[in-house]
C-alpha cells in the first residue's frame, strides 16, 4: 500500500493521525483538504510531503484552470503549508513548472515525482544497508528516531528502509525506536511498521537514547532528515541533536538517510532554516510550552549521509 497516491481524480493518503489503532484511507479532492492533511500530519515525512506538494498543484490545476490568480495563490499556500521540510515546496514548484502546458501535464509531472521517490527509497535501502554493515559489522543493533519508513515516503522509506533491507538480508540484530515527542511518531508509526515487517524491536523514551548508547545496547544511530543544508547540517525531528551528542560520546556512527531531494544547497547552514513550532496545545493544557517540531544537528556530529545517489562520509571530510 502506498502512503500517498493519485487515484481516480483525487489524492489518497493513509491517515497517520489514527495509526496504529486504525488503518484509514482519506480521499482529498481540494487544495484546502490537502493543506489541512499536511498541517494535521495526516500525511508527513519529507519524501511524502514532496509528493503531496506535487499532487496538490495537480489538484489546483484542475480546480482553478480558468483563474490564474487563484491558481498562483493555491500553489503558494501549498508551498508554505509547513515551512521546515524543503521537499514540500520543491515538489510543488516542480509540478507548477508544467502549469503552462495544462492540468494533464501537471499531473504527469506529479506522478513522476512520486515514481522517483519510490525508486529513491529502494536505492537508499541498498546503499544504506551496505554502509551499516561496513560501519558496524554483520549484525548491527540500531537506534532510530521519528518515523522514516514507507509512511514517511511512498513505499519502503529512508532510514527505516535501510533497517528493512538489513532484516531481509539477515543482517539485523535488533532495533530501538525512540518514542519521538511531541506526537509519538516513533512509538505509534515506526513501531507499527516494524511490527508489520516482523522485526523485533523495543520502544524507548527519547531521553533514554544516549544512556542506551553509553550502556552498549546499540551499535549506531540511523535516522532521516527534513532538510540537509549545504554545509551538512541536518534538520530533523526534535531529539535528533541529543541522539547525535550521545552517539559522539559513545563513539558510535550517526547516519542520516534521505533522498537527494532533501539536500538544499541554497541554504548554507541550519541557522537559516525556519523551525516550525507546533504550539503548546499538543503537549500541555496548563502551562506555556516550547514545542519545536525539529532541531538542527551540526554537520560535525554526522558520520555519513546516504542519499539515493551517493554516500557522503562527513567524518572523512567529504562535502555535500
N, C-alpha and C positions, 0 to 999 in steps of 0.2 A: 504494500500500500504506500502511495506517495503522500508525503506530508502536505504538499500543495500541488495543484494541477488545474488545467483548464478543461472543463467538462461541459459540453452542450451549452456553450454560451455564458458560462459563469465560472468563477474561481471556486474550487472546492479545497477546503483545508481540514486537517484534523484539529479539532478544538483542544488546544493544550491546557486550557484552564480547568478542564474537568477530569483529566487523567490523574491518577491511574484508575479512578473509580468507574469511569465511563469512556468508551471509545465513540466519540460523536463527530460526525461529519457536518460541516457548515457549508452552505452554498451562498456565495457572496455575489450579488448582482450589480451593486453600485460602488462607486468610489467611496462614498461615506461608510458603507458597510465594511469595505476593505480596511479603511483607515481605523475604524473602531476595532477591528480584529487585531490590527498591528499594535495599537496602543494598549489594548487589554491583554496583550501577549497570548492571544488565541493562536497566533502564528508568530514565531520568533526564531532566533538563530540567524547569524549573518548570511549564510547562503540562501536560506529560505526567504529571508527578507529581500534579498536581491531579486529573487523570482517574483515575490509579491509586488515589488515595485514595478517590475516589467508588466505583469498581468494587470496591475492597477491602471497603467497607462492604456492598456488594451481595452479595459472597461470604459475608460474615459473617452477613448477614440470612438467607441460605438454610441455612447450616450450624448456626447457633445460635438458630434461631427460637424454640425452647422453653426457652431458658436465658438469661434477661435478664442475669445476672452475666457469663457467658462472652461474651455479645454486647457488653456495655459494655467489657469488657477488650479484646476484639478491636479495637474502634473506637479505644481509647486507644493500643494498640500500633501501629496503622496511622498515627495522627496523629504519633507520636513516632519513626517509623522513620528519618527524617532530620530534624534539628532546624532547619536554616538556612532552607530554602525554605518560604515561607509557603503556597504553593499546596497542598502535600500535606495539611496539617491542615485547610485551608479546604475542600478538596474532600471530605474525609472527613466533616467536620462538616455540610456542606450535605446530603450524602446521608443522614446519620444523622438529620436532622430529619424524614425520611419514615418512620423506623422504626415509629412507632405505626400506620402505615397498611399495614404488611405488606411482604414481600420484593419483591413486584412493583412497588410504589410506589417503593421504594428504587432498584431497577434503572432505572425510568423516569427518576428524578431524576439518576442517574449518567449515563445516556445524554444527558440534557440538558446536563450539564457537558461531556461530550465534544463535542457538537454546537456548543456555544457557543465552545469553544476553536478548533474548525475555522473558524468564522465570524470569530473574533477574529484568527486568523492572516492571513486574507485581507484584513481591514480594515487591519491593521498594515502589511502589504506595500504597499498603495496609499498610505497616509499617509506611510510612511517613505520610499518612493521619491520622492514629491513633495518632501519636505523635503530629501533628499540632493541633488537637482538644484538646489533653491533655495540650499543652502549651498555647494555645490561646483562647480556648473556642469553641463553636459550629460553629461559622461562621467567620473565620478569614479573614482579608484583608491582602494579601500577596504581597510583592515586590520580583520580580525575576530578574536575571541578565543573559545576554547572551542567548543562546538557549539550552534547556535541554529537549525538547520533543522528539517525535519519530524521528525527523530529526537528532538528535544527537545520537540516539541509532539505533535500527532496527524497533521497534514499541514502542509505549507508552512513553518511555523516563525515565528520572531520576527525577529531581525536578519538571519539568512540568508534569510528570506523576502523581506526588502527587497532583498537582493542579487539574488535570483532574479527579482524583479519588474523591477529595473533592467535585468537581462540580457534579459528578454523584450521590454522597450521599446526595446532597442538603446542604452541609456544607461549602460553599464558598461565602463570601460576596463581594469579588472584587479582582482584580489583577492590579498591576502596573508593567509593563515590562520596564526596563531601556533600552535605545536605544542600548547601548553597542558599544563603539568605539573599533577598528577603522572601522569595516566592518558592523556595524549596525545589528548585528545578532539578537538583541532583537527586534528592530523596524521592520526588514524585516521578520525574521523567526519565532520568538516567537509570534509576533502579528498575523502572518498568521496562525499559528497552533491554537492559541486561537480562532481566527475567525472561523476556520473550525469546532471547537468543540462547537461553540455558546456560548463562555464565554466572558462576558463583561469585558473590560479592558481599561486601559489608557497606552500610551507610554510616558515615562518621559525621559528627557535628563539625562545622567548619573550623572552629578553634582547635580541634584535635589534630589537624593535619600535620603541622610542624612537629608535634610531640610524637606522632606515629613514625615520622621520618627519623627523628632522633633515636627512637627505640629500635630502629632497624626493621620495621614492619613493611616498608615499601622500598622499591628499588629506583623509582623515577616518578616524576610528575608529568602528566600529559594532559593538555587542555587546548581549547580553541582560542579564537580571537574575533573580536568585532571590528578591529582595525589594527593594522600594523603600520607604524609610521616609517618614514624614510630612514631614520637612524636605528630602527629595530625595536623601539619602544612598542609594547603590546598593550592594547586596550581590551580588557576582557571583564567578565563578571566580577563584581566586588568580592574580594577574598583571594583573588589570583596573586596579588602582590605579596600577601602574607605567606602563601604557599611557596612563592619564589624565594623569599627570605629563608623559610625553613629548609628548602632544598639546598640553598647555598651553604647554610650552616652544617647540614648533614652531608655535604659533598655528593649530592645526587643530581642527575640530569633533570633539567626543566625544559620540556619540549613543547613547542607550540605548533599546532597543526591547523592550517587554514588555507583556503584557496587563494590563488593569485588575485582574485577579485577583491580580496580583503586588504591587499597591500596598497597603501596610499602614499605614493611618492610625493604628492603635493602637500603633505603635512609633515613638517620637519621632525617634530617630536611630540610626545604625549602632552606637553604643556599647551599645545594649540588645539587640543580636542575638547569639545564641549561634553561634559559628563552629565548624563541625564540623572535627575533626582526624582524618585518615584513618589515622594511625599510621605508624610507621617502615617496616613490612614492605613497603609498596607501593613504596618508593624505595631502601631500603638494608637490607642484612643485617649490616653490620659496624660500625654506629655509631648512637647515638641521633639522632633527626631531628625537625625541625619540619615537619609536613606538613599545614598548614591547607588545607582544600578551597576556601575562599572568602576574599575580603577586602572591605574597605569603601572605596568611592570617595566622598570627600566631595562634597557637592552643588555646591560652588563650582567643581569641576573639570568638571562636566557641562554640555554645551551645551544639550541638549534630551532630553526623554523622550517617546517615541512609544508610545502605547497604541492599543488598537483603537477608542477613542472620541475621542482628542484628541492634540494636540501641545503639550507644556508647555515653553516656552522659559525654562529656568532662567537662561540668560545674560542675559535681559531682566528678570529679577526675578519671573517668574511663579511661582506657588505650586502645590504639589500639591493 
